[in-house]
């Protein structure tokens, strides 16, 4: 909307740092997450990077009209210490190698998607809003090293509530991610630390071998 120009008060202004924080409470603003190619090319160096990515086919490859490949990851015991029923951000102890590993996935062309059971919600140990704060910490730690998760799916249910379709070894979280991002199961894998991770992956025909990452 042209209304945004009424709120630009300085000659050099960054949308994320200067403009959006000043206007989000006064204008309707909407956003969405995407794992398609997105890059600021407002400087000569960034423009050259985008040019190279275009010529090498990287931009085209990340278009969702093409099948994507993903590395699905369990959370506890894979990205962070499994300290049992993590209910606040202070209890989330992320492995020191996790940001570098996720960055390598990012650079390899695979999507990095977390698939995790989180019964802390059903146990009333934390709310779903509080669980998002825990995951915000994970995003922040990764972001500090220029790494990112493309998506995170969690099941908030407890086994005592009956076997739901999303709780691993159920495969509904994987199925939702595959449908949302157009993922080719034959080119994707699941990394976990429990039999239920293997069972969920098997249910959607993920292969049982790790990819070789070239980054």
Long-range contacts (C-beta under 8 A, 24 or more apart in sequence): 1-27, 3-27, 33-151, 35-62, 35-68, 35-111, 35-150, 35-151, 35-181, 36-62, 36-63, 36-64, 37-62, 37-63, 58-109, 61-109, 62-109, 64-181, 64-182, 65-182, 66-182, 67-182, 67-183, 67-184, 67-187, 68-111, 68-181, 68-182, 68-183, 68-184, 69-109, 69-110, 69-111, 69-183, 69-184, 69-187, 69-188, 69-211, 70-110, 70-111, 70-112, 70-113, 70-150, 70-177, 70-178, 70-181, 70-183, 70-188, 71-105, 71-110, 71-111, 71-112, 71-113, 71-188, 71-189, 71-190, 71-191, 71-211, 72-113, 72-114, 72-115, 72-174, 72-177, 72-188, 72-189, 72-190, 72-191, 72-201, 72-206, 73-112, 73-113, 73-114, 73-115, 73-190, 73-191, 73-192, 74-114, 74-115, 74-116, 74-168, 74-190, 74-191, 74-192, 74-193, 74-194, 74-197, 75-114, 75-116, 75-118, 75-138, 75-152, 75-154, 76-116, 77-192, 77-193, 77-194, 78-191, 78-192, 78-193, 79-114, 79-138, 80-138, 82-193, 85-119, 85-120, 85-123, 85-125, 86-120, 86-134, 87-120, 87-125, 87-126, 87-130, 87-134, 88-126, 88-130, 88-133, 88-134, 89-133, 89-134, 89-136, 89-137, 92-134, 92-137, 92-138, 94-137, 94-138, 94-141, 98-141, 98-142, 99-141, 99-142, 99-144, 99-145, 99-147, 100-145, 100-147, 102-142, 102-147, 102-148, 102-149, 103-142, 103-145, 103-146, 103-147, 103-215, 104-213, 104-215, 105-213, 106-147, 106-148, 107-213, 107-215, 108-211, 108-213, 108-214, 108-215, 110-188, 110-211, 110-213, 111-150, 111-151, 111-181, 111-183, 112-148, 112-149, 112-150, 113-149, 113-150, 113-151, 113-152, 113-153, 113-177, 113-181, 114-149, 114-151, 114-152, 114-153, 114-154, 115-153, 115-168, 115-173, 115-174, 115-177, 115-190, 115-197, 115-200, 116-152, 116-153, 116-154, 116-155, 117-154, 117-155, 117-167, 117-168, 117-196, 118-154, 118-155, 118-156, 119-155, 119-156, 119-157, 119-158, 119-159, 119-167, 120-156, 121-156, 121-157, 122-156, 122-157, 122-158, 122-161, 123-158, 128-156, 131-156, 150-181, 151-177, 151-180, 151-181, 153-177, 168-192, 168-194, 168-196, 168-197, 168-199, 168-200, 169-195, 169-196, 169-197, 169-199, 169-200, 169-203, 170-200, 170-203, 171-200, 171-203, 171-204, 173-200, 174-200, 174-201, 174-203, 174-204, 174-206, 175-204, 178-204, 187-211
